[in-house]
Amino acid sequence: MSIDQNSHSKSFADIILPVPIGKYFTYRVPLSLENDIQPGCRVLVPFGKRRVITGLVVHLHGSPPKKYEAKSIIDLLDELPIAEPIQFRFFEWMADYYLCSIGEVMQAAIPSGLKLSSESQIQLHPEFNIDNHDKPISENEQIVLENLSVDKTLTYTEVSDLLGKKSIHPIIKSLIQREAIIIFEQVKEKYKPKKEKRIRLKSPFDSNTDELEDLMNSLDSKEKQQAVLLRYLQKVPVLHDSNANENGILKSEITKDEELSNSSLQTLIKNDVFEEYEVIISRFDLSDKEVDDEQKLSLEQQTAFDQILKEFEDKQTVLLHGVTGSGKTAIYSELMKLALSSDRQVLFMVPEIALTTQIVQRLKKIFGNKLGVYHSRFSDNERVEVWQGVKNKAYDIIVGVRSSIFLPFDNLGLIIVDEEHDSSYKQHDPAPRYQGRDMAHILGRFHNAKVLLGSATPSTESYHHAKLGKYGLVSLMNRFGESQMPDIELVDLRDAKKKKKMKGDFSLKLLEKIEETLATGDQVIIFQNRRGYAPYLQCETCGHIPKCEHCDISLTYHQYKKEMRCHYCGYNEPLPLECDACGSRKLKTVSYGTEKLEEDLQLFLPEARVGRMDLETTRRKNSYETIINDFDSGQINILVGTQMVTKGLDFDKVGLVGVLDADRMMYFPDLRSYERTFQLLLQVSGRTGRREKMGKVMIQTSIPEHQILHWVQSHDYEKFYFSEIKERHSFLYPPFSRLINITIKNPDKLNAIQTSEAIAFALKKKYGRKGILGPQEPPVSKIRNQYLMQLIVKIDRKTTNLGKIKSDIDQTIATTLQDKNFKRSRVVIDVDPY
C-alpha cells in the first residue's frame, strides 16, 4: 500500500536556517523521521550545492513548496526540542521590527555550540591505482596518498600538519586532477559535554570481603599494585558500605600521587580488578551552596517594593529610579523570591560582564544553584550548558547580558533590566541590531511577564514613558543606611594650567587628594573614557598623524605592546621611529588614555598599587573577576578604567573618584552626548562613599561653567531631564520620533555617494525632505576599506503605519541596489540606532 506523502501531516517541515534570507525553507521529512521530528528540534539539511547546515524546525505540515522541489532532511539532531514555540514568535517579531531576516536572528540567538560545523576531508578515490599512473608523483603527494591508504581519511588541517605547510591547495588540486582523491564534508557536532574519568572496583571485589582479602594477599609480591588498591580502599570504604563503590573516585586522585604508579593502576584495570568509566559533569560549580536569604529591607526599600507591586497590578513595566547606593539589588532579590514562589522563571539583565561578578556572588548567597549566568565570555560549551539548563528547568533565575533574551524560557514571570540606561544593551553589528532593554518589553509581553527597569540615571525615553503613565514610576532617593551622596568638586583646568599647577595630565589638586585618600587607607578610582597610552602620535616638525591603512581614523598608541592600533578594524603596526611624511624623529604623544594614566600614577605615587580595567586588560575570560577581586581585597588601591568602572560596582572603601576628561564626552558628535555624559559622570560618582564616610569626586574640566556639570554636581536628574526632553521635542528626536539609520558601504567613494543619493532621492520623493536627513559622511567615513555614507529617516512617534514605512524603506533599498551601477554597494539598516 503506497502512502501519499503530500497529504501526510508531517511530510514537510518549515525550517529556519542561519542565513540572511527573510523566509522559512521547506524540506521533505523522510519517513524514517516522521515519528520523532518535532517543532523546536535541530535538523541537518543540505543548502546550496555543497553546504550542509543546521536548521530549526518551526512547523510540520503536508504541503509541498510551490516554487521549488523540496530537498530531504538529512538527519534529526535532537530527541527533544531545544527551542520553545514562543521563541519563534519572538524571532519573527524581532526580524520584522529590525528589518533583518529571521535567519540572522537565529544566528544570533542559538549558541554556536548547538550549530554543526562541516570540515572538508579527503579520501582515496576507489578506482585510483598508483602503479598504473603515468605522471610522476611529487614527494608531498606521495606522503598524502600513503597516509590515506593507512588512515582512510584526512582533514585539510591534518594534511597541513602532515606536510608542515600552511598552503596545501596546490597539492590537493593536483591530486584531484589525477583523480587520486575524493573530497567530502564531514559534519561534526560542536558541543562536547565535559567528562571526568573515574575508577571503581569490579565485581566480586566490590561486595565480597573474602574475595577482596584474597586479592590483597595475591598482591603481596606486587607492592605498587597493592599500594594503588590500598589508596582506593582509604578513599572508598567498601568494607563498611558496599554502596560506596558505586560512584568510585576520580582516576586523577590516584594518578596525581607521585608515590603511586599509573602503570600499576592500568594493570589492575586490565586484570579486571578496577573498571574505568566516564561520567558527564557540569562545567559549573553545582556543589551545594549555603543559602542565606535573611536580608531585611529598610523602611524606604520596603515602601518602594510595595509601590512596585501596586504599579504591577495594572502596568506591565515599572521604572525604579533609585540613586546610586540606594539598595536596588535588595529590592530585585525580593521580587525574584516572589516570582519563584509562583513557579515562574526570572531573567535578570545586566549591561556588561563586569557587573555580573559582584551581582552573581550576592545572588548566589540567596538563591544558590537555582541561579545561572549567561554571557559572551563563556565558551561555546558553557553557553550550551546554560541553554540546556534553562530548557531542562535546572535554573530558575538567569543573570545575563543582552543575548540572554534568546534563552528558551517557557514560563518567564519577571524580567529585571538593571542599569537600563546603559548603551551596552544596544547590539550594533552584526544583525539583528536590537536594543536589549526594548526587547525585554516584547519578551515580557509574549510571556505575560512583568518588567522592572532600574537605574540611577534612567534613559530619557524610559523616564518620559514613566512620566506619561505608560510605565509605573517608583523613586528611591536616599542611599541605603548611613551612606551620603558624595561631594562633587569641579577642578578648573584652565586655571590650573595658567598657574602651572599640573603634573602630567593630573592637576596638583587631584594628586594631593589621591595621596590624602590613600593615607587614610581608602581607595581611588580614576575614570578616563579612552583606552591605550595616547589617542595618537604627531610629528612635531610637519604635524603628520599616523592613520589606519583601512579606516579614516588615527592610530592609537599602545605603549605596553609598543604598537599603533586601530580601534575600528584591529589593524596594527610597530611604533614608528621616524615620521612617515618628513622623516623627522620628533614624534610626540597627544592627549592620554588609561595606559598612560596607569604609568603616570605609578611614577608619581611609587608606593601605590595601581591597576587598570579596560578592554586591553579584560580580554581573558576571568580577567574582570580577578581585577574586581584584587580591588575589593585591597591588593589594588588605585583603579584606572574606562566606562567599565562606572557600572554598578559596589566597593566599601572607595573614598575618591577622579574624572580626567569630561569635556570630550560632552562634545562628541552624537544625539545622546549630553545624556551619556551626565549618566557616566553620575554613575562613576556613585562608586564612592557607599558606607558611612562621605565620598569625594573631582572632575577635571576646562568648562566648569557648563550646565551639565552643575546638574551632576547637585545630583539633579530632574533638571537635566526637563532640559533634555525640551531639546528633543524641539527637533523631533526620540522619544518623540523613531529613527532609522541607513549606512551605505562601498569600496569606491564616488559609488557610495551615488548610491546614497539615489536612495535618498527615492525616499524623499515618497516622504518629503523633512523626514529624511542626509546623505552625509559619518564622523568616521571609512572603515575596513569601505567608504561610508549615512541617511537618517525620522518617523513621528504618533504614526500608525510604522510597518508600512519600514516595508517601503526596505523595498526602496532593494530596488536601488538592483541598478547595475550600485551592485557593489552594501546597505546596513539600523532601527533605533542610538
Secondary structure, DSSP 8 states (H G I E B T S, - for coil): ----GGGSTTSEEEEE-SSS-SS-EEEE--GGGTTT--TT-EEEEEETTTEEEEEEEEEEES---SSS---B--EE--SS-SS-HHHHHHHHHHHHHTT--HHHHHHHHS-GGGS-EEEEEEEE-TT--GGG--S---HHHHHHHHHHHHHSEEEHHHHHHHHT-S--HHHHHHHHHTT-EEEEEEEE-----EEEEEEEE-TTTTT-HHHHHHHHHHTTT-HHHHHHHHHHHHHS-TTT-GGGGGT-EETHHHHT-TTS-HHHHHHHHHTTSEEEEEEEE-SS--S-----------HHHHHHHHHHHHHHTT-SEEEEEE-TTS-HHHHHHHHHHHHHHTT-EEEEE-SSHHHHHHHHHHHHHHHGGGEEEE-TTS-HHHHHHHHHHHHTTS-SEEEE-GGGGGS--SSEEEEEEETTT-GGGB--SSS---BHHHHHHHHHHHHT-EEEEEESS--HHHHHHHHHTSSEEEEE-S-STT----EEEEEEHHHHHHTT-EETTEEHHHHHHHHHHHHTT-EEEEE-S--SSBSEEEETTT----B-SSSSSB-EEETTTTEEE-TTT--EEE--SS-TTT----EEEES--HHHHHHHHHHH-TTS-EEEESTTTT-STTHHHHHHHHHHHTS-SEEEESGGGGSS---TTEEEEEE--HHHHHTSSSTTHHHHHHHHHHHHHTTS--SSS--EEEEEES-TT-HHHHHHHTT-HHHHHHHHHHHHHHTT-TTSEEEEEEEEEESSHHHHHHHHHHHHHHHHHHH-STTEEEEE--SS-EETTEEEEEEEEEEETT-S-HHHHHHHHHHHHHHHHTSGGGTT-EEEEEES--
